[in-house]
Amino acid sequence: MKKFRDALAQLPADHRQAFLLNRFDGLSHMEIAQFMGISDKTVQRYIAKAFDHCLSCLEF
């Protein structure tokens, strides 16, 4: 779990927020876009980059 928290801490704040709102709070891309004041496409990009980053940090 520490590796995951460390990976999250390394992310830019906006990427981390979008990722957490989606994966842990269950918000849709559209809901996150409205909440953050950005486009749906940007939310998709942030979440994908955050997911890829966390996955690469957790690989052995």
Buried (B, 14 or more C-beta within 10 A) or exposed (E): EEEEEEBBEEBEEBBBBBBBBBEEEEBEBEBBBEBBEBEBEBBBBBBEBBBEBBEEBEEE
